[in-house]
Structures are given as structure tokens and as C-alpha cells.
């Protein structure tokens, strides 16, 4: 009977230490580093303060955010936007305020989102279907 009482206590101890260990993952080893370039720890938080970390991060390939603004990865050129996965899939090929958005009908029409879902027109930074633009439609 003692065995059954000790097993749950041992599992609780293992579970809490695993949580404590996970909370102390250094920035360079974290998912935020590989996904978002946030590989430097400053003041107890991870930031993306190097262009190299941003260029190596998933967010560069996926969203064109390949340069650091000192704290996070941002897009600096339309070329970065055009080479991103989001351009091909969602028509986010234009540079607007350091990030990529859908800015032209041509980009939306060339996107997978247009081909599969009929979202072929730029509307507030996204590619949308014509009926999603309210009563006034397009100008």
C-alpha cells in the first residue's frame, strides 16, 4: 500500500520541477528565438536586438520580418515582403509601417487565398472577397 502512496507524490515532484525548468529556458534556446528572433535576454525578457537573429528566424521566411528594430523583427523593404510565404499565400507583398500587408489587387489576385477562397481584393491590409467590403463596394 505504501507503493501507491509514494507514486503520486513522486509524480507531483517531477511535474513541478519540470515546470520550474521550463520557466528558466534561456532566450537562445527558446521557441521565441527560433520563431521570432528573440534570442537576447534583457531585463528578464527576450528581445530581437540583432538582424542576424531575425534573418535566421521563422518570421523572416514566413512574414518578411528579417531586421531588428532593437526589440522585435520588422520588415524593411518590399523585397523582403515579396519573398515571404505570406506574399505567396495571402497577398501580403507591400511594405506598410515596417510590416507586410496586401496593398494591391495584383498581389491579392496572385495569392493562394484568391485562388482557393476568392479573396482577391485588398481591403485594410488583407485580401478579401468583394462582398466583404460593405455596401459601398470598391471605388
N, C-alpha and C positions, 0 to 999 in steps of 0.2 A: 504494500500500500504506500510505503514511503516513495517508491519509484514514481508513482503517478503524481504525487505532490511536488516532487522536485522538477519534473519535466516542465510544467507550466512556468515555474519560477526561472528556470534556465532559459526558456524561450523569451520570457519578458526581458531578461537581462540582455540577451543577444539582440533583441529588437531595439532596445533603447540605445545600445552602443552603436548599432548600425545607423540609426538616425543621427546620433551625435557626429559620427564620422562623415556622413553625407553633408551635414551642415558646414563642415570645415574643408570642403573641396577647394583647393587653390584655384584662382581665376584661370591660369593657363591650362588646367586640367578639366575645366567645367564645360558644360554644354554651351554656355553663353559665349565662350571663346570660339569654339568651332562654328557655331551658328551665326553669331553676331559680331565677332571680332573683339569682344570684351574680355581681354586677356590680362589687363593690368589692374592690380588692386590699389585703390587709393581711398583712404578713409573708410575702410571696411566694405567697399563696394567695387564691383568690377566695371571698368570702363574701356572703351575702344579709343585709345590715345595714339595709335600708330597705324599709318597707312598699310604697312606690311600685314598687320593682323586683320585688317578689313579686307584686303585683297585675297587673303587665304581663307576667309570665312565664307560660309554658305550664302550669306546675304549678298555678297558681291555677285556671284553667279546667278542667283535667283532674282534679285531686285536691282542690280546695278549699283549697289551702295558699297563702293570699293575704296573710299577715302575717309580718313578720320577728321572730324571737326574738333577733336580734342576730348570728346566724351563718347560719341557714337559714330557709327559708319553712315556716310551720306554719299549720294551721287554728286559728281562734279561736272559731268559732261553728258550731252545727249548720246554720244558714242557709247558710254557705259550703259545707258538705258537701253539703247538699241541692241546691245549684245546680251542683254539679260533674258532669262527664262520668262519673266513677266511680260516682256515685249512680245515674244512669240505667242504666249498663251493668252494674255489678257489685253494686249494692245497698249501697255504702259511703256511707251517708247519716247516720250517727250520729257525733258527736264523742267521741273517746276519746283522752285524753292528747295533745292537740294534733294529732291526725290523724284521718282519716275511716275508719270501719270499718262493717261490716254488724252492726247491733245489734238489728234487729227482723225478724220473719218478714214483716211487711207490706212493708218495704223490699226484702227479698230477692224476694218474690213479684212486686213491681212491676218488677223489673230484667230487662234483656235476657238476662242469664245464666240466669235462671229459665226464661224463655220458650224459649230455644234449647237449653239443656243440662240443664234440670231441677234446677239448683242454687237451691233455693227456701227454704232454712232457714239461719238464722245459726249459725255454728259457729266459735268463736275468731276473730271479726272478718271472716270470709269467708262468702259464701253457698255452701252445699254441698248435695249431694243427701242424702236421708235415710239411705241406706246407707253414707255416708262417716263416720258418727258412731260407729262401733264397735258392740260387742254390746249396749250399754245403750240405744241409740237416744236418743229425746228424753224429757225429764222433764216 
